[in-house]
Amino acid sequence: MILSVSTRWNAHRHSSGEAMIGEIIDLGLRNVELGYDLTYSLLDGVRKMAANGSVTVTSLHSFCPVPAGVPHPSPELFTLADPDERVRASAVRHLTDTILLASDMGVPTVVAHAGNVSMKNLTSQLTALSRDGQQFSPKYDKIKDKLLLERHRKAPAQIQHLYTSLERLLPVLQRANVRLALENLPSWESIPSELEMEKLLMHFQSPHIRYWHDIGHGQVRQNLGFIGHITWLERLQPYLAGMHVHDVLKPSQDHLMPPAGTIDFKAFLPFVAAPIPAVLEPYPDVARGDIVNAVELLTGLWQTDPKAGVP
């Protein structure tokens, strides 16, 4: 496993790509994921730093750079499973741009959010109840049952949209020699669920369509009673392209740096032997010292060289 850090942490503070990367190098890291809020104005500087060997770009988080003309950066500006065909077409088009940028820079992996079931977000209500100590109360169970039934009814059509979108992207990925890794997301409305992810990956059986495991998101899903986190990571490990790493305070306060939350990161030791990136994903403006502490902690737990590059 190669420790990396997302530019989501500091991209908003910089007008120069060199300065942005320099701030990350000062953390003691030489690996970065270019986040979905990276602007075109920062890209040239990052290219120069990568070309001269100062930094290794381990992954791009779509959409990267931020598409021109959009009101704000987001990984879900357009999604591959959206009910609207025009939105799906935009997702394919802008993901293609990110994939081609990855290919041009020699970056092996693009991370993407596939979308959400078109329904009311009930996960937020479950989170609020859990925060108030009412998890698994009659009210909690009633909302959870409603959520699961509604999702079961609506998800299949959108899952098919996702398959179709991936079929369109697969030739692009093959020509570019880039992996598209679909990320697990914290809400139960998100697509695909763990079981849907497994079926999708088994269907395509392609080295270019992979799984990206977000440790924090997985923990939130477990905290809310949706899944067994480690059990599903074990099942999906054969398709694993990388991880996002952040800590969680119950039930859902995430993007904290270890050990600020409650996750047992030593439990992930069996998954970190492969040469794939573990990308620290702090919320913007988290204290520099918190990231340095996280690097030291994870380096010790996982016996990882934080300055190693991706082979």
N, C-alpha and C positions, 0 to 999 in steps of 0.2 A: 504494500500500500504506500502511496506517495502522498504526503501531506501537502495540501494546496490551500489557497484562500480565495474567496470570491471578491471581485472588485465591487460588488454590491456594498461592501463596507465603506469604501472611500471614493468611489467614482464621482459622487455629487460634490465633493470638496475641491475638485481639480479642474483646471482648464488645459492641463498638459498631461499627456499620457506618460511621459517620462517621470514627472513628479508623482503621479499616482502609483506607478510601479516602484519608484524609489521608496515611497513610504512603506510599501509591502516588503521590499527587500530589507528595510530596517527592522522588520519584525524577526528576521532570521530565516525567512522563507524565500525560495527561488521558483516557486510554482504558483500559478494563478488560474482561476476560472474567470473568464470575461463575463460579467453579469449582464442581465437584460436591460440595465439602465446605462450601459456604456454608450456614449455618444460618438458620432463620426469625428468630432473634433479631438477626441482622445485616441482614436484608433491609430493614427500615423505614429504617434509616439510609442504606443505599445508594439507596433510592428518593428520599429527600430530596435527596441530593447530586446525583443525576441530574436531578431535577426543577428544581433551581436552576441547572443548567448547570455545576456544578463538575467533573463527570465525564461521559464518554460510555460507555455500556455497549455494547460492540461485539458481544458474543456471550454465550450461556449454555452452559455445559457440563453436559449432563444427568448425573445428575438434580439439578435446582436449583430450590428449596433442597433440602437433604437430606430425603427422605421421613420422616415421623414413624414412629417405632417400629422403624426398621432398626438393626442392631447397629453399623454403621460406614458412613461414606460411601464410595461406589465408583461409577464409571461403568458397572460391570457387575453391579450388584445384580440387575437383571433385563435380559434381552437379547431383541431382536426375533427372533433366529434360534435361540432355545433349543429343544431337542427337546420340552420340557414345555409343553403348551398353557397351563397356568396361569401359568407364568413369563412366557411371551410376552404374555399378557393383562395381567399386572402391568406389563410394560415399556411396553405401549401406554398404559395408564392413567397411569402416572407421567410418561411422555414428554408426554402430552397436557397434564398440569399444567404442565410446563416450557414447552411451546409457548404456552400461554395466558398464562403469566407474561411471556414474551418479547413477546407481542402487547400486553399491558397496558402494558409499559414502553417500547414502541417499539423493541425490539431485533430486528434483522433475521434473526438466525441462531441456531439451536440445534445444538450439536455432540453427536454420539452415537457410542458404540461399539455395533456391531451384534451382536457375539457371537463365539463360538469353536466350532470343530468339537468335538463330544463325543468326545474321544480323549485318550490320554496325551500330556502335553506333552513332546515330544521336542526342541523348539527349545532348551530349557534345557540339554539334553545337548550339542547342537551348540555352544552358546555356551561351555560349560565346556571342550570340546575345543579350540575356537578360542582361548580364553584361554591354554590350555596349549601353544599352538603346533602343534596337530595338525589344523588346518583342512585339509580335502581329503585327509586320511590315509585308508587303507582303512576304519578304524573310523568315521570321520566320514561317508564316503560311504555306508556301510552303513546308518547311522542315518538319514541324509537320505533315502535311497531308501525306507526303511520308512515314514518320515513322509509322504512324497509319495504313496505308494501308499495308505496308510490314509486320508489326507485326501481323495484322489480318490474313494475308496469311500464315505465318509460325508458329504462336504460337500453333494452335490446336494440331499438331502432338507432340510437345514437352510437352504440358499439359498432353496428354495421357501418355507419358513416366513418368511424375511426378506421376500420379495416380498409375501406375504399380509399381514404386519404393516404394511408400508408402504402397501399398498392401504387398510388401515383408517385409517391416519394421514393420508393425502393430503387427504381432505375437511376435516379439522381444520386442516391447514396452509394450505389454500386460504382458508378462512374467516378464519383468523388473519393471513394474509399474512406468514407466517414460512417461512424455509427450514430444512429439516432436513438437516444436512451430516454424512455418514458419514465417520468418521475411519479412515485407515490405521493399523494396529497393528503392533508389531514382530515378533510371532511368526508362524510359518507356519501355526499352527493357527487363527489369527484369520479372521474372516469380515467382509467379502469380501476375496479376494485382488485384486490390481490388475486382472487380466483379468475377474474376477467383478464388480468395481466398474464397469468400463467397460460390460459387458453390461447391468448393472442400470440405469445412468444412461441408456443408449441405449434401454432398454425403456420407462422412464417418460417420458423427454423432458419433464420438468417443471421449471419454475423453482423449485419448492418442494422438490425432492429433489436435493441437490448433494453435492459432494465436499469433504472437509476434509483438507488435506495436512499431516501432521506431519513436519517435516524430520528430526527426530531419529529417529523410527520408520523413515522411509524409508532413512536411512543405516544403521541397524542391519540392516535386511533386505538391503541391499547388502553390508554387511560379512560377513554369513553366507552370501552367495552365492545369494540367492533372486532378486534383481531387479537391473536397472540403474536407479538412483534417478532420475536426471534424465530418462532416456528415458520412464519411465512418467509422470512429472509433466508432460512435454510432451503426452503423449497425453490426459491427464485435465484439462489446463488449461481447456478450454472449460466444464467443469462446476465450476470451483474457486470455493469460497465464502470460503476463508480458510486460514490456516496456523498451526500451532504451531511456535515457533522455540526450539530448544535445541541444544546442541552434544553431541558424542559422542566418547568415547575408545574405541578399538577393544577388543573387538568390540561392546560393548553398554552401556557406562556412559553413560547419557544424562541429560537434564534438567540439564546443565551450561550455564553461560552463556558465549557466545562471548567470547573465543577460547580457552576452556579445553580444547576438544577438537580435532578434526582436520577438521571440515567446512569446505569452501571456500564461504563464504556469498556471495562475489561471483558464483558460478555461478548464483545464484538471481535475479540482477538482471533477466533477461528476464521473470520471473514476478511482479514487484512493481509493475508500472505501474498495474494496475487498483485502484480504490478499495475494496479488501477488507482485512480486518485480518490483520496478522502479529502473533500473540500470543506474547510471551515467556512461556515456561512453565518457570520455575525450580523445582527441588525446594524443599520448604518449608525456610525458614530459611537459604537461600543468602545470602551476605553482600550487603548493600545495595550496596556498592561494585562488586561483580561485575555487578549489573544495570545500574548507571549506566554502567560501561565497555561493556557489551553495547549499550546504547542509542546511545552515542557511535559505536561501531564500525559498527553497522548503519545508522545515520543517514548516516554518511559513505559507506559502500559503496552504499547504495540511494538516496541523496539524498532522504531521507524526512524530513518534518517530524514529530517525535515528539508534537507537541501538536495535530496536526490531528485533526479528528473525522471520523466516517463520514458521507458526504453522504446 
